[in-house]
Amino acid sequence: MPRRAQVLGACWLLWLLAHLVLAQLALLAVAGLYLIARAARLPASWLVVPAAFSLLWALVTGPVDAVAGLVRGPLEVLGYFGGVAGDPARLRDPAAAWAGWAGWLPGQLPLAIAVGAAEAAFFVWLDWLHTDEWRVGHRHPSPLVLLRRAGSGLAVRRGAVLTKDGVAVGVVRRTGERAVLTWRELAEGVLTVGMSRTGVSTTSFQLVYGALRRRKPVVAVDLSGSDEIRRRFLDACRATGIPAQVIGPGEAAVYEPLRRGDPAHRAELVLGMVDWAGIAEQHRRTARAYLRELFAVLDAAPGDPRTPVLAEVAHLLGPAALRARAEVIPAHHPHRKRLLERVKVCVKVIEADARPLPTVAARLRELLGSELGPSLRPDPGRLAEGEAGDGGVDLERLIVRRGAVLFSLDTSAHGRAAASLAGLVVHDLLARCAELREMGIGGDALVWIDRCDELPAEPLAELVNRGVRDGVAPVFTTSDDRAEVGSTLDRFGERMGTVLIHRMTDSDAAFRLARLAGERRGTVAAPEVAESAAYSAGLDEPGEGPSHDRVLAVTPAEIQELDDYTFVMAVKRPRRRMLADVLAVPPRLGHAAAPADTGTEAAEPAPPVPARKRAAAPADPAGSGRPGGRGMPLAAPVPADADAGPAAPRQRWRPPDLDPAPPEPPAPPIRPTGPAPLQFRTRGPQDRAPGGSTPPPRRRPRTTGP
């Protein structure tokens, strides 16, 4: 529009003169309310409050009197200047038009606030309406947002992470509200990506803590072996009252999932420990068939129960050792002949092509020879009781009893051994959840894998594909800042339902993450996006500009400039939404711990048996799967720190009916008023005579009177 500035200036001048002449209190109300809205960063909707107050005041005063008081002053001023044609001398003293202001100015107040609120709302809307959104500067949070942010952060820090339908992962800086990830969104999988030391593990652990508070089974695999993660995990379990166990070097808990189960299932667990990238599929099928027969022979002719199963498997991977073990199958075994024939066929196949087995044997021996090997031995406590033992950590029992376990595996120290054990855990968890699903029991578990880029792609892809169906929510954490083909971001960026984006300095990775965050309506793209090489690569034609209708919701430059412990939450399924600039607030776990816990020492893992001396809970020997079955005690194990701190005063136990209420007197019997009924009794064998003969039956009536 030509001379746009001059026209707007003239309009502002006319508006100001009109208020100075006719509506002085309305001008003060507009200025005050607009300044409050600007200072407090309030939306225009809050002006409904002063407008409603003004209208209520006018109703109390009287609508007619309020309108008369509002227009009385302007009518006098306009009447004074309207008589200038008949009395030009009035122009010499224009101030006389407001001579009676003391009488009519207070009458404007009831409705002047409503008029000022309406005009202030219009100006707030004009302030919000910008034609060039990329020129909008950074707006500082309002005092109300700061108060809301402080309150939400304090609540999350004190442990209020659960909502009615999800878990709070942080606080949105722009609004001060809690950033909530629903359980349905969590079930679709979560990928937390960012550079190291930007808070990726802290953000993922917030989901773990929320699952513990929700009493979900949690399986955590820490491939960094961090002592801080171990300490926080045990503190979280202690704060929520969940028995926890830790598998790792120097830990007392043991894990041996190959002790029992179907041979085909155990063969898949062993295959899951090996990275089959670059190995032909036929070799994998041969190894699967051999391992299936190996476990069938191991069940028919078990070895020493004190020997780890992995050591037995590594020994029997030799064809000669398997043939010798098959020969000692007891003669009374119902399937001995068939097993011998199948073993003979497998041995012939392996002797013709023995390439699949050395890879498996080398991986098992490497795992047994590492510092993680002692964690794969039988449970000493169960062996002392004369049982075969199935390991201190049983994932099926953990899921049923809603427990938690942490596998602290340092890949930098243990190398492929840690990756092999992590693959065993993933396949074992999926198999247990599938078995429970067939029984009608939902898994409802959460598995967290920290530094997932250290694992092969196959077990992670299997966990993502089968997780939703079997009730396992995968949460992956990675510090891999690469975006090329084969990276963690390339493999799982599109497959996970939610991506939590921390700072990423690589330009290609930042742009790919920006595209995962989605788009929004806009006018023009940011200069940083247009200059990105990856942006041009994603268009139909090189050099083509972005659409004027859809632009990236978060620019790559904003991802590259995120602060520590600040992230972008991009949810793609089941409904797309995005929250930018979310601050991760880790919970303070010390306030919910036991009174004796000072927070300076790391908590010890809970033992598999109660620490106190108590009678063993009855178990179900048939293994029906009910609570207490398969050797599971009916009572949950007591955490190791249950006896710490000053002993609480004991209360003497009383049975519930020790002091019963006095019984009510029995009702008097109903006596019949008519004749007594006849009752007949037939003689039986109890009436046999001493000589052995039975007298002929006699029936005689017997009366029962009142």
C-alpha positions in Angstrom: 0.0 0.0 0.0 1.5 3.4 -0.9 2.3 5.7 2.0 1.4 2.9 4.4 3.5 4.4 7.3 1.8 7.9 6.9 -1.7 6.4 6.9 -1.0 4.3 10.0 0.5 7.3 11.8 -2.6 9.4 11.0 -4.8 6.6 12.4 -2.8 6.4 15.6 -3.0 10.2 16.0 -6.8 10.3 15.5 -7.2 7.4 18.0 -5.1 9.2 20.6 -7.0 12.5 20.2 -10.4 10.8 20.4 -9.5 9.2 23.7 -7.9 12.4 25.1 -11.0 14.4 24.2 -13.8 11.9 24.9 -12.7 8.8 26.8 -9.8 9.6 29.2 -10.4 6.6 31.6 -10.7 4.2 28.7 -7.2 5.4 27.4 -5.7 4.7 30.8 -7.4 1.2 30.9 -6.1 0.4 27.4 -2.5 1.4 28.3 -2.5 -0.4 31.6 -4.0 -3.7 30.3 -1.8 -3.8 27.2 1.4 -3.2 29.3 0.4 -6.0 31.6 -0.2 -8.4 28.7 3.1 -7.5 27.1 5.1 -7.7 30.4 3.6 -11.0 31.5 3.4 -12.5 27.9 -0.3 -13.2 28.4 -2.6 -14.1 25.5 -5.5 -11.9 24.5 -8.0 -14.3 26.1 -7.0 -13.3 29.6 -8.6 -9.9 29.0 -12.0 -11.6 29.4 -11.4 -11.3 33.2 -11.3 -7.5 33.5 -14.1 -7.2 30.9 -16.3 -9.5 32.9 -15.5 -7.6 36.1 -16.4 -4.3 34.4 -19.7 -5.6 33.1 -20.6 -7.0 36.5 -19.8 -3.6 38.1 -22.1 -2.0 35.5 -24.9 -4.5 36.3 -24.6 -3.7 40.0 -24.6 0.1 39.3 -27.4 -0.2 36.9 -27.1 -0.6 33.1 -28.9 2.7 32.3 -26.8 4.7 34.9 -23.6 3.1 33.6 -24.3 4.0 30.0 -25.4 7.5 31.0 -22.2 8.0 33.0 -20.1 6.8 30.1 -21.6 9.2 27.5 -22.2 12.2 29.8 -18.7 13.6 29.5 -18.3 13.2 25.8 -21.8 14.8 25.2 -20.8 17.8 27.2 -17.5 18.2 25.4 -19.1 17.8 22.0 -21.9 20.2 23.0 -19.5 22.8 24.0 -17.5 22.7 20.8 -20.7 22.3 18.8 -21.9 25.8 19.9 -18.8 27.5 18.4 -20.9 28.5 15.4 -23.3 30.5 17.6 -20.7 31.7 20.1 -17.2 32.0 18.5 -15.8 33.3 21.9 -15.7 29.7 23.1 -12.6 29.1 21.1 -10.7 31.5 23.3 -11.2 29.2 26.3 -11.3 25.5 25.1 -10.5 24.3 28.6 -14.0 25.3 29.7 -15.3 22.2 27.8 -13.9 20.0 30.6 -14.9 22.3 33.5 -17.3 19.8 34.9 -14.9 16.8 34.7 -15.2 16.2 38.5 -18.9 15.4 38.1 -18.9 13.1 35.0 -15.4 11.5 34.9 -16.0 9.0 37.7 -19.2 7.9 36.0 -17.2 6.5 33.1 -15.2 4.0 35.2 -17.7 1.0 35.3 -17.8 0.6 31.5 -14.4 2.2 30.7 -12.6 -0.9 31.8 -14.6 -3.1 29.4 -13.9 -0.7 26.5 -10.2 -0.6 27.4 -10.1 -4.5 27.6 -11.6 -4.8 24.1 -9.2 -2.3 22.6 -6.2 -4.0 24.4 -7.2 -7.4 23.0 -7.3 -5.9 19.5 -3.7 -4.5 20.0 -2.5 -7.8 21.4 -3.8 -9.5 18.3 -2.1 -7.0 16.1 1.1 -7.6 18.0 0.8 -11.3 17.3 0.0 -10.9 13.7 3.4 -10.7 11.8 3.9 -10.9 8.1 7.5 -12.2 8.3 7.7 -14.9 10.9 11.4 -15.5 10.5 12.1 -12.0 11.7 10.4 -12.5 15.0 13.0 -12.2 17.7 13.4 -14.4 20.7 10.8 -13.8 23.3 11.7 -14.2 26.9 9.3 -16.3 29.1 6.7 -14.4 31.0 6.7 -14.5 34.9 3.7 -16.9 34.8 5.6 -19.3 32.6 8.6 -19.0 34.9 6.5 -19.9 37.9 4.8 -22.7 36.0 8.2 -24.0 34.9 9.6 -23.9 38.4 6.5 -25.7 39.8 6.6 -28.4 37.1 10.3 -28.9 37.5 10.1 -29.2 41.2 7.2 -31.7 40.9 9.2 -33.9 38.5 12.4 -33.6 40.5 10.5 -34.8 43.6 9.2 -37.9 41.7 5.9 -36.8 40.2 6.7 -38.3 36.8 3.5 -40.3 36.2 0.4 -38.8 34.7 -3.0 -40.4 34.0 -1.8 -41.8 30.7 1.9 -41.6 30.5 5.2 -40.4 31.9 6.7 -36.9 32.1 10.1 -36.8 30.4 10.8 -33.1 31.1 9.4 -29.6 31.2 8.6 -27.5 28.1 10.5 -24.2 28.5 8.1 -22.2 26.3 4.9 -23.0 28.3 6.3 -24.4 31.6 4.1 -27.6 31.3 5.3 -31.1 31.7 6.3 -32.9 28.5 4.3 -36.2 28.6 4.9 -39.3 26.6 1.9 -41.6 26.7 2.2 -45.3 27.3 0.7 -46.0 23.9 3.4 -43.8 22.3 6.1 -45.5 24.4 4.9 -48.9 23.1 5.8 -47.9 19.6 9.5 -47.5 20.5 11.6 -44.6 21.6 15.0 -43.6 20.1 17.1 -41.0 22.1 19.8 -39.6 19.9 22.4 -36.9 20.5 26.1 -36.3 21.1 27.8 -37.7 24.2 27.5 -35.7 27.4 24.3 -33.9 26.2 22.0 -35.8 28.6 20.8 -38.7 26.3 21.1 -41.3 29.1 19.4 -39.0 31.6 16.4 -38.5 29.3 16.1 -42.3 28.6 16.4 -43.1 32.3 13.4 -40.8 32.9 11.3 -43.4 31.0 12.8 -46.2 33.0 12.0 -44.5 36.3 8.4 -43.9 35.1 8.1 -47.6 34.1 9.3 -48.6 37.6 6.8 -46.2 39.2 4.1 -47.8 37.0 5.2 -51.2 38.2 6.2 -52.4 34.7 8.9 -55.1 34.3 12.2 -53.4 33.3 15.2 -54.9 31.6 18.1 -52.5 31.2 21.2 -53.2 29.2 24.0 -50.7 29.8 26.7 -51.2 27.2 28.8 -48.5 28.8 29.2 -50.2 32.2 28.6 -46.9 34.0 28.7 -46.9 37.7 26.4 -43.8 37.8 23.7 -45.7 35.8 24.0 -48.6 38.1 23.7 -46.4 41.2 20.7 -44.5 39.9 19.0 -47.7 38.8 19.3 -49.3 42.2 18.2 -46.1 43.9 15.2 -45.9 41.6 14.3 -49.5 42.4 14.7 -48.9 46.1 12.6 -45.8 46.0 9.8 -47.6 44.2 10.0 -50.8 46.3 10.9 -53.1 43.4 13.5 -55.9 44.0 16.4 -55.3 41.6 19.3 -57.4 40.4 22.5 -56.5 38.6 24.4 -58.8 36.2 27.9 -57.7 35.5 31.6 -58.2 36.6 31.9 -58.7 40.3 28.1 -59.0 40.9 26.6 -61.8 42.9 23.5 -62.4 40.7 23.8 -65.0 37.9 22.0 -65.5 34.6 21.7 -68.8 32.9 18.7 -68.9 30.5 19.9 -72.1 28.6 19.3 -74.4 31.6 15.7 -75.3 30.7 13.3 -74.9 27.8 12.5 -76.3 24.4 15.6 -77.3 22.4 14.6 -75.2 19.4 14.1 -72.2 21.6 17.5 -72.6 23.2 19.1 -73.1 19.8 17.7 -69.7 18.8 19.1 -68.1 21.9 22.6 -69.3 21.1 22.3 -68.2 17.5 21.2 -64.7 18.7 24.6 -64.4 20.4 26.5 -64.5 17.1 26.7 -61.7 14.5 25.7 -63.5 11.3 26.5 -60.6 9.0 28.4 -61.9 6.0 27.6 -65.5 6.7 25.5 -67.5 4.3 22.0 -68.4 5.4 22.6 -72.1 4.7 25.4 -72.2 7.3 23.0 -70.6 9.8 20.4 -73.3 9.1 23.0 -76.0 9.6 24.0 -74.5 12.9 20.4 -74.2 14.1 19.7 -77.9 13.3 22.9 -79.0 15.1 22.2 -76.9 18.2 18.6 -78.3 18.3 19.9 -81.9 18.5 22.6 -80.8 20.9 20.1 -79.5 23.5 17.9 -82.6 23.0 20.9 -84.8 23.8 21.8 -82.6 26.7 18.3 -83.0 28.2 18.4 -86.8 27.7 22.0 -87.1 29.2 22.6 -84.1 31.4 26.0 -83.4 32.8 27.3 -82.0 36.1 24.7 -79.5 37.3 27.6 -77.3 38.6 29.0 -76.9 35.1 27.6 -73.8 33.2 25.4 -74.7 30.3 27.4 -72.5 27.9 30.5 -74.6 28.8 28.6 -77.8 28.0 27.4 -76.3 24.7 30.9 -75.2 23.7 32.2 -78.7 24.5 29.5 -80.5 22.6 29.9 -78.3 19.5 32.6 -80.8 18.5 30.9 -83.7 16.5 33.0 -86.3 18.4 31.9 -85.0 21.8 28.2 -84.9 20.8 28.4 -88.5 19.5 30.0 -89.6 22.7 27.4 -87.9 24.8 24.6 -89.4 22.8 26.0 -92.9 23.5 25.5 -92.4 27.2 21.8 -91.7 26.9 20.1 -94.2 29.3 18.7 -97.3 27.7 15.3 -96.7 29.2 15.0 -93.3 27.6 11.9 -93.5 25.3 13.6 -91.5 22.4 17.1 -92.9 22.6 17.0 -94.7 19.3 15.6 -91.7 17.4 18.1 -89.3 19.1 21.0 -91.5 18.1 19.8 -91.6 14.4 19.4 -87.8 14.3 22.7 -87.2 15.9 24.4 -89.5 13.4 22.8 -87.5 10.5 23.9 -84.1 12.0 27.4 -85.3 12.6 27.7 -86.4 8.9 26.5 -83.0 7.8 28.9 -81.1 10.0 31.8 -83.3 8.9 31.0 -82.5 5.3 31.0 -78.7 6.1 32.1 -77.6 9.5 32.3 -73.9 8.8 29.2 -72.8 10.9 30.3 -74.3 14.2 33.7 -72.7 14.8 32.2 -69.3 14.7 29.6 -70.2 17.4 32.2 -72.1 19.5 34.7 -69.2 19.4 32.0 -66.7 20.5 30.9 -68.9 23.4 34.5 -69.5 24.6 35.2 -65.8 24.3 32.2 -65.0 26.5 33.1 -67.7 29.1 36.7 -66.5 29.3 35.8 -62.9 29.9 35.0 -61.2 33.2 31.3 -61.7 32.3 31.7 -65.5 32.3 31.2 -66.0 36.1 27.7 -64.4 35.7 26.6 -67.3 33.5 27.1 -70.0 36.0 24.4 -71.9 37.9 22.9 -70.4 41.0 24.9 -71.5 44.0 22.0 -71.0 46.3 19.8 -73.5 44.4 22.6 -76.0 44.0 23.1 -76.0 47.7 19.5 -77.0 48.1 19.9 -79.9 45.8 18.1 -78.4 42.8 19.4 -78.2 39.3 19.1 -74.4 39.3 17.9 -72.2 36.5 20.0 -69.1 37.3 19.4 -66.3 39.7 17.7 -64.1 37.0 14.8 -65.6 35.2 13.2 -63.2 32.8 9.9 -65.0 32.7 9.7 -64.9 36.5 10.8 -61.3 36.4 8.0 -60.3 34.0 5.3 -62.2 36.1 6.5 -60.6 39.3 7.0 -57.1 37.8 10.7 -56.9 38.7 13.8 -55.2 37.3 17.2 -56.2 36.2 20.3 -54.3 35.0 22.9 -55.9 32.7 26.0 -53.7 33.2 28.1 -54.7 30.2 31.1 -52.5 29.2 31.8 -53.0 25.5 35.0 -51.0 25.7 36.4 -53.5 28.3 34.8 -56.8 27.2 34.3 -56.2 23.5 32.3 -58.8 21.6 31.6 -60.8 24.8 29.4 -57.9 26.1 27.6 -57.7 22.7 27.0 -61.5 22.7 25.5 -61.4 26.2 23.3 -58.5 25.2 22.0 -60.4 22.2 21.2 -63.4 24.4 19.2 -61.1 26.7 17.2 -59.6 23.9 16.3 -62.9 22.3 15.5 -64.5 25.7 13.2 -61.6 26.6 11.3 -61.8 23.3 10.9 -65.6 23.7 9.6 -65.3 27.3 7.1 -62.5 26.3 5.9 -64.6 23.4 5.3 -67.6 25.7 3.4 -65.5 28.1 1.3 -64.0 25.3 0.3 -67.4 24.2 -0.8 -68.1 27.8 -2.9 -64.9 27.8 -0.5 -62.9 29.9 0.6 -59.5 28.6 4.3 -58.8 28.8 3.9 -55.0 29.4 7.7 -54.7 29.8 10.2 -52.0 29.0 13.7 -52.8 27.7 16.3 -50.0 27.7 19.5 -50.5 25.7 22.1 -47.7 26.3 24.6 -47.2 23.5 22.7 -49.4 21.2 25.1 -48.6 18.4 27.5 -51.1 19.9 25.1 -54.0 19.1 24.6 -55.7 15.7 21.5 -54.6 13.8 19.8 -58.0 13.8 18.8 -58.3 17.5 17.7 -54.6 17.7 15.6 -55.0 14.5 14.0 -58.2 16.0 13.2 -56.3 19.2 11.6 -53.4 17.2 9.6 -55.8 14.9 8.3 -58.1 17.7 8.2 -55.7 20.6 4.7 -54.2 20.0 3.2 -57.6 19.3 4.7 -59.3 22.4 4.2 -56.3 24.8 7.8 -55.1 24.9 8.5 -51.3 24.6 12.0 -50.8 23.2 14.0 -47.7 24.3 17.3 -47.1 22.5 19.9 -44.6 23.4 22.8 -43.7 21.1 25.5 -41.1 20.8 26.2 -42.0 17.1 26.3 -38.7 15.3 26.6 -40.3 11.8 23.8 -40.1 9.2 25.2 -42.4 6.5 23.7 -45.7 5.5 24.0 -48.3 8.2 24.1 -46.0 11.2 21.7 -46.2 14.1 19.9 -43.1 12.9 19.5 -44.6 9.4 18.3 -48.0 10.7 15.9 -46.9 13.4 15.1 -43.2 12.8 11.9 -44.0 10.8 11.0 -47.3 12.5 10.7 -45.9 16.1 7.5 -44.2 17.0 9.2 -41.4 19.0 12.6 -39.7 18.6 14.1 -37.6 21.4 16.6 -35.3 19.7 19.5 -33.8 21.7 22.2 -31.6 20.3 23.8 -32.9 17.0 26.6 -30.9 15.4 26.8 -32.9 12.2 24.9 -31.0 9.5 23.6 -34.0 7.7 22.5 -35.8 10.9 20.9 -32.5 12.1 18.9 -32.2 8.9 17.7 -35.8 9.0 16.6 -35.3 12.6 14.8 -32.1 11.6 12.9 -33.9 8.9 11.9 -36.6 11.5 10.5 -33.8 13.7 8.0 -33.0 11.0 6.7 -29.9 9.2 4.4 -27.0 10.0 2.7 -24.3 8.1 4.9 -21.3 7.3 5.7 -18.6 4.7 9.4 -19.0 3.9 12.1 -21.4 5.0 14.9 -20.4 7.3 18.2 -19.4 5.6 20.0 -22.2 7.4 17.7 -24.8 5.9 18.0 -23.4 2.4 21.8 -23.5 2.6 22.0 -27.1 3.8 23.3 -29.5 1.2 21.2 -32.3 2.6 18.1 -30.1 2.1 18.7 -29.9 -1.6 19.3 -33.6 -1.8 15.9 -34.3 -0.3 14.0 -32.2 -3.0 12.8 -33.4 -6.3 15.1 -31.0 -8.2 18.4 -29.7 -6.9 18.2 -26.0 -6.0 14.4 -26.1 -5.7 13.2 -23.9 -2.8 10.9 -25.0 -0.1 7.1 -24.7 -0.3 5.5 -21.6 1.0 2.9 -23.7 2.8 5.0 -26.4 4.7 8.4 -25.8 6.3 10.4 -27.7 8.9 9.1 -27.4 12.4 12.6 -27.4 13.8 15.5 -26.2 11.7 18.9 -28.0 11.7 20.5 -24.9 13.1 18.2 -25.1 16.2 19.2 -28.8 16.7 22.9 -27.9 16.4 22.4 -25.1 19.0 20.5 -27.1 21.7 21.7 -26.7 25.2 22.8 -29.6 27.4 19.9 -31.7 28.8 17.6 -30.0 26.3 15.9 -31.9 23.6 13.1 -32.0 21.0 10.4 -34.6 21.4 9.1 -35.7 18.0 6.2 -38.3 18.1 5.3 -39.9 14.8 2.9 -42.7 16.0 0.1 -43.1 16.8 -0.5 -39.4 16.3 2.1 -37.0 15.1 3.0 -34.2 17.4 6.2 -32.2 18.4 7.5 -30.4 21.5 10.5 -28.2 21.1 13.0 -27.0 23.7 12.1 -29.6 26.4 14.3 -29.5 29.5 15.2 -32.9 31.0 14.7 -32.8 34.8 16.1 -35.9 36.5 14.2 -37.0 39.6 15.9 -36.7 43.0 15.8 -40.3 44.2 17.3 -39.7 47.6 14.1 -38.3 49.2 12.1 -41.5 48.5 14.8 -43.9 49.7 14.9 -45.7 53.0 15.6 -43.5 56.0 19.0 -45.2 56.6 20.1 -44.5 53.0 22.3 -41.4 52.9 22.7 -41.4 49.2 26.5 -41.7 49.4 26.9 -45.4 49.0 25.5 -47.4 46.0 22.8 -49.8 46.8 23.5 -53.6 46.6 21.4 -55.7 44.4 18.6 -57.6 46.0 19.5 -61.3 46.7 17.3 -63.9 45.1 16.2 -65.1 48.5 14.9 -63.0 51.4 17.5 -61.5 53.7 15.6 -62.3 56.8 15.1 -65.8 58.1 11.7 -66.9 57.3 9.9 -70.1 56.4 10.1 -71.0 52.7 7.0 -70.1 50.9 5.1 -73.0 49.4 5.8 -73.6 45.7 3.8 -75.3 43.0 5.8 -78.5 42.1 3.8 -79.0 39.0 4.9 -75.7 37.5 1.4 -74.6 36.6 2.4 -71.0 36.1 0.4 -69.6 39.1 2.2 -67.4 41.6 4.5 -69.7 43.5 4.8 -72.2 40.6 8.1 -73.3 39.0 9.9 -72.8 42.3 8.7 -69.2 42.6 8.0 -68.2 46.2 4.6 -66.8 46.9 6.1 -63.9 48.8 8.2 -61.3 47.0 11.9 -61.2 48.0 12.8 -58.6 50.6 15.3 -56.1 49.3 18.8 -56.2 50.7 18.4 -52.9 52.5 15.1 -53.9 54.2 16.9 -54.3 57.5 18.9 -51.2 57.3 18.3 -48.3 59.6 16.7 -48.2 63.0 14.3 -51.0 63.5 10.7 -50.1 63.5 8.6 -51.1 66.6 7.2 -54.5 66.0 3.6 -55.1 66.2 2.4 -58.4 67.5 0.5 -60.4 64.9 -3.0 -61.4 65.6 -5.2 -63.6 63.5 -8.2 -61.7 62.1 -10.7 -63.6 64.2 -8.8 -63.6 67.5 -11.4 -61.2 69.1 -14.5 -62.0 67.1 -17.7 -60.1 67.8 -20.2 -61.9 70.0 -22.3 -64.2 67.8 -26.0 -63.4 67.4 -28.4 -65.8 69.3 -29.7 -68.5 67.0 -33.2 -68.2 65.8 -35.7 -70.5 67.5 -36.5 -73.6 65.5 -39.8 -73.7 63.6 -41.9 -76.5 65.1 -44.4 -78.2 62.9 -48.1 -77.9 63.9 -49.4 -80.8 61.9 -48.9 -84.5 62.4 -45.3 -85.8 62.5 -44.0 -87.1 59.2 -43.1 -90.7 58.8 -39.4 -91.7 58.2 -38.2 -95.1 56.9 -34.8 -96.6 57.4 -33.5 -99.5 55.3 -31.0 -102.0 56.9 -27.6 -102.2 55.2 -24.3 -104.1 55.6 -23.7 -102.4 58.9 -26.7 -104.4 60.3 -25.2 -107.7 59.3 -25.6 -110.4 61.9 -22.6 -112.0 63.6 -23.1 -115.2 61.7 -22.7 -113.6 58.4 -26.3 -113.8 57.2 -28.3 -110.8 56.6 -31.8 -110.8 58.1 -34.6 -109.9 55.8 -35.1 -106.2 55.6 -37.8 -104.8 57.8 -39.3 -101.4 57.4 -40.9 -99.8 60.4 -42.2 -96.3 60.7 -40.4 -94.0 63.1 -42.0 -90.8 64.1 -40.1 -87.6 65.0 -42.1 -85.4 67.2 -41.5 -81.8 68.1 
